[in-house]
C-alpha cells in the first residue's frame, strides 16, 4: 500500500512557512505500514494542483493533501480535487451546522465565504474539525483514495489522529516500527564505517544513519504484521549497536535529547553544575535549562567574553592570557577549574573559541574552539575545529560541550544506564 503527500500553499514555496505537515504525515504513514515514495509541494494554482493530483492518483493507493480548505478564493484544494475526480460539490448540512456553531460559540458572525467550507465533493465522507471550520474529506475512487486535510497543524494533527489513522490502519496488514539509537562523540563517517557490514546485509529491518549537530542518529526500522512482531525484529539490531558503540550511545528514546541525558546524569548522582562560556554566550546554559528538573542541579552560568571578566569571575591568570591567549587549552582549563572553585559546583563546563566571521589567524583560525570540563577537580580539555557560519560554529561547540560533560561524568559516576 503506497501513500503520496501533496502539501498545498504558495507560502510553503516561498519559505514563509516551514512545511511541518509533510514530516508529520510521512512519519505517521510509515508507522501505519504505508510506503511513501513521493511528496510534492504545490502553490495555490488550479492548473498546477490538477497536474500534480492526477499524477499522484495514477501511481499511489492513497493521496493525502493538506492545505487549501479555507474560505478564501485562493483555497482551491477541494474544488480542484472534485473537478479532477468528476464530482460535483454539494452542501453537507452537518458541516454547515458545525461551522455555524463554531462562530456562535465565539460570539462571531460568519461571512458568506465561510459557508464555502461546507460544500463537499459528492459521495465524500466528512471529517469533523473540532479546532477550526474546515471539515476534512475522504473520497474513495476505483483505484485510489483521496484524503483532504486542513493546513494549520493544530487542526490537521488532531483530525489525523481521530479519523485518518484508524481509517488507514484498516487498509494495510503491515505495521512499520522504528527505534533510534542516539550517539555523541563519534563522527558520522566513523559511525557509518562501524555499521557498514550491518547496512550491507540489511533487509528487514533496515538501518540508516543521520547526522545531527554534534550527534549521529541510527534509525532501525522493521515491518511486521503488528507492532509486537516489528519490534521483535528491531530489538536484536539495537542490542548489537549498543555492543558496538557502548557509552557513546546516550539514548534510544525518541524524546531524549543530549542535554536531557546530561541532566539525568547530574540528577542521578546529585551533582551540581556551572557553565562558563565565552564564544557560545550562554547557549550551553540555555540548552541545559530547557530540561525540566534542571533547577535541582544547575547553580549558575557566567558569560566571560572579555579577558577582564575571565580573570575577575573565573580566576583565569593574567599570565595565562598573555602567554597563550583567550582561545587556548590553558585558558579553557582555568575557566573550568575556576568555575568549579569560585562558584562551588561539582561539575563545570567551559567554552572559549573563535566563532567568526572575523578574528581568525593562521595559527588560530575561525572555528577553533577549546572545551573543558571539570569534575571533582579533574579537568579534561578538548580542542575542536568547526566549520560553517558563526551560528553553526557556536551550535556545534555547545553540542560538543554537552558530549564532553557526559563523558567526563561517566568516568566517575554510573547511576544511569547508558542508552536508556
N, C-alpha and C positions, 0 to 999 in steps of 0.2 A: 504494500500500500504506500503510494507516494503522495506527499503534500507539497504544495508550492505556495509561497508567500508573495503577496503584492501589497506594498505599503504605498498609499496614495497621499500626495501632498506636495505642492510646489515648495513649501517651506522646508521640506526634507532635502530636496535637491539643492536648495540654496545654502544649506548648512545652518539655517536659522534654528532648527530643532534637531536634536540628536535622535536617531531612529532606534529608540529603545524597544519599540514594539517588535521589530524584526528579530532581535536577540531573544526576547521573551518567548515569542511564538515558536521560534526554531527549537529552543530548549524544551518547551512543552511538547511539541510534536515528536521530538526524538524520544522523550520519556514515555510517550504513548505508543511507540513502536512504528511510527511513520517515518519513512525516509524522505528527507528534504534535500532535493538536488538543485533547486533554483530559488532565488529571491530576487525580486525586482522592486525598484523604487521608481514611481512614475508621477509626473505632475498632474495638476487638476486640468487635464485636457482630454476631452471626449475621444478624439481620434486616436491618440497615443494609448489611452487606457483601454480602448476597444482592441487595439492590436495586441497589447500585452496580455489581455484577458483571453482572447481567442487562442493565442499560443499556449498559454498555461492550461486551458481546458483540453487541448489536444494531447497533452503529454502527462498530465497529472491526475490522480484519482480524486484528490481534494485540493481545492484552491481557496486559500484564506486571504481575504482582503481587509485591510484596516485603513480607516480614514475615509473622509468624503461622504459621511452620512448626515452632515449638519443641515441647517435650514437655508443656507445662502446659495446663490446662483452657482458658485464655483464648487459646490458639493455635488459631484456628479457620479459617484460610485454606484449608487443604487439604480439610478436612471440608466447608466451605461450598461450595467450588468443585465437589467431587464431587456434592453434593446438587443444586446448580443444573444441572449437566450430566447428571444422571440416571445417574451412575456409582457403582458400589459401591466401597468401599475394600477392597483385598486386600493380603495380605502380599507384599512384594517381598523375597525371600530375600537377594539380593546386598546390598541396603541394610541388612538386619538384620545380616549378617555384617560389613559395614563399620562399623556402629555398635559392634558387639562389639569389633572390633579397636581402634577409637578409644579405648575405655576401658581395654582390656587394655594397650595401649602406654604408657598413662599411670599404670598401677598403680591404676586406679579401678574401682569396681563400679557398673554402671548400675542405675538404679532402674526399676521396672516401667513408668513412663510414658515412659521413653526409647524403648521399642520401638514406641510410637505413631508415631514418625517413619518407621518402615519400612513403614507402611501407605499405599499409593498408590492413586489412582483407577484403576479397571480400564482397561487399554489405554494407560496413560500411559508415557512414556519417562522414566526416572530419570536425573538429572544428578548425577554424583559430586561430593561435597563433601570436598575434601582439607583443609579448615580448620575443620570442625565436624561435627556429627552429622546435620543435616537435609539430606537429598538434595533437589535441585531437581526440578521436574516440567515436562514438556512434554506437553500434552494437545491433540491435534488433533481438531477437530469439523468439521461440514459447512461452516460459513460463517465460522469463526474459529479462532484458536489461542490457548490459554492457556499462559502460562509463569509458573511459581511459583518464586520465589527466596527464600532466607533473608534476614532483615532485617539482621544485622550486616554492615557494609560490607566487613570483612575476609574474609567468606565470599561475599557477593554478587558483588563485583568479579571475583575470580579465576574464579568459576563462569561469569559472563557472558562473560569473555574466552575461556575454554576451550571452552565448549559453546554458549552462546546466540548470540554474534556470528557464528560460522560458519553456524549454522542460519538466522539471519535474513538473512545475506548471500545465501543461496540463494533467498530468496523475492522479491527485488526486482532489477530490471535497472538501477536508478539508484543512483548514489553522490552524496552531498552533501558538499562540502568547503567550508571557510571559512578565511579569514585575517583576523586582527585588526590594524588599524593603531592604534597607541597614541600618543596626543598629550598633551602637557603644555603649560601656559602659554596655553591657549586655552579659553575657557568653552564650555559645551555649546551655548548658543543661537547663539554666533558660529560654532562648528564646524558646526552643522546648517545655518545660513544659507549657509556656504561650499560645502556639498554638496547644497543643495536641488534644483538642476537635475538632479543625478545621481539623487537619490532619486525625483524626479517621473518620470524616464524609465526607471526600473528595471523589469526583468522577470526575466531570468536572466543575470547574477547580481543578487542583491538587496543593498541597503545599509541598515544600521541603526546608529544612534548610541546609546551607552550612557554615562551619566555615572558617573564614579567620583570618589572623594575627590581633588580636585585634578587630575583627568585626564578625558579623553574617549576612549573606545574606539569605533572604527568597524569593524564586522564586515562583511566582504564574503563572501557565501555563494552558491555556484553548484551546480547539479546537472548530472550528466553520466553517460555510460554507464560510466565508470570514473574513478579519481582523476585520471589524466592529463588527461582531457577536461574535468573540472570545474575543475581548477586552471588550465587554459589560458584559461578564461573569467574567472577571478579575477585573474590577473596584470595585465592591462591596466588594470583598475579600480584596483588598488593602486598602479600606476605613476602614474595620474592623481592620486590622493590625495597621493602624495609630491610631485608638482609643485605642488600647491596649498598644502600645509602646510609643506613644506620641513623645516627643522631643528626645528620643533615636534614632528615625529614622532620619538619616542625608540626605537621598536622596532616590528617586525612579527612578532616571535617570541612565541609564546604564553607561554613560560616566563620571558621577560624582564620584570622589574619596573623601575619608575622608579629605585629605588635601585641596582639592578644596572647600569643604563645609566650612572649617575654613577660607580660604582666602575670600570666598564670604561674610562671616560674617564681617570680618575685613574691606573689601571694602565698604560694605553697610553702616557700621557705622563709617567709616572714622577713624579707629583705627590703630595706628602703632604697630609693633610687633618686639620683640627681643627674641633670643633664647640663653640660657646659658646652655652649655652641658659639661658633664664630660664623663660618660661611653659610650654615644652614639656618641661622637666625631664628631659632625657636621651632623649626619644623619637626625636629625629633621629639621635643616635648609634646607638640600638638598630636603627633601620631599616637604616643602613649596615652595622652589624656583622652583620646577618643574612646578608649576601652573602659567600659563600666567597671567599677570597683577599684580604679587606679588610685583613688583618694586614700586607700589604706596603706599604700606603699610609696607614693610619689611625694617627695619632700619639697623640692624646689628645682627651678631651672634658671640658668643665667645665660644671657647673650652677651658675650665679651668680644665685641667686634674690634675694638682698638687694643693696642698693646698696653695702654694705661689700665684699661679695665681688666685685662688678663692678670696684670700684676696685683691690682687692688683687690679683686674679688676672688681670685683663684690662687694667688701666691706664686704666679709664674715669675721666675727670677729675671731681673733685668739683664744679667749677663747671658742668660739663655736666649733671650730675644735678640740681643745684639750679635751674638755669635752665630746662631742658627736661623734666626728669623721666626716670624709668627707662624709660617707654614713650615713646620718641621716635625720630625719624630719626637724630638726632645720637648718641644712646646706642647704637643698633644699629650705626652706622658705627664708633664707637670700640671696641665689643665685637669686631667682626670684625677690625679692624685690629690691636687688641691681641692677639687670639688668634694671629694670624699672627706678630707680632713676638715676643711673650713665650714662645710655645710652638714657635716656629721651624718653621712649616708653610708650604707653598706656597699652600694654599687654606684658607680658614676661612669657616664659615657661622655667623651669629649670629641668634638669635631672641629678641625681647622683646615682650610684649603683655599684654592683659587677657583671661584665659580665662573669668572669671566664676565663679559667677553674680553675685558682688558685685564692687565695686571700680571700676565704671564711672562716668563723669561725662558731662555733656552734651558737653563738649569731647573727652573720650576715653572713648567708650562700650565696653561689653563687646564683644569681638570684634575690637577694634583691635589689629593685630599689625604690627610692623616687622621685616623680614627683611633681613639684609645679607650680602653675600658679598664676600670679599676674595681676589683672585687676583693674586699677584705685586705686591702693594702697591696695586692699584686696587680701590676699594670701590664696589659698586653696592647701593643700598638700595631696597627696595620696601615701600610701605605697603599693607596688606591689611585688608579689613573682612569678617570671617567672622560667620556666624550659627549658632545651634544651642546645644546644651548645652556644658558645659566640655570633655567628651571630644571632641566633634565639632570644636570650635574648635582644640583642640590638634592633632588629626589633620590638619585642613586646613592648619594652619601648617607642619607637617612636610612635607606634600606640596608646598606652595608653596616651601619652602626647598630641597627637592631639585630642583625645576624651575629655580629661580633659580641654584643651583650649576651645573647642567648648562649653562644658557645662558651663564653667565659664563665657564666653562671653554672652551666652544666659540668664544668670541670670540678666544681666544688660541691654542688648540690644535685640531687636526683629525685626529688619528691614529686616529679611529674613524669608520667610515662611518655616517652617520645612517640611522636606520630599519632597521638590521640586526636 
